[in-house]
Amino acid sequence: MYHLIKKAVAIRKHLERNIKDKDPKFRLILVESRIHRLAHYKRTKKLPYVWKYESNTASTLVA
């Protein structure tokens, strides 16, 4: 999960510099959907129940 969040942050930084780049937009959607899919581990108590992925605060999670 940590590596997926780290990858999403890197893609967002790339998109800030290269706005017209289309492929990273698609890859970001795939990575973020994978993060949301893995968030079901909240129910198995491997993540805190109140944990929620937000793209604007993701960089603080990996810092």
Buried (B, 14 or more C-beta within 10 A) or exposed (E): BEEBBBBBBBBBEEBEEEEEEEEBEEBBEEBBEBBEEBBEEBEEEEBEEEEEBEEEEBBEBEE
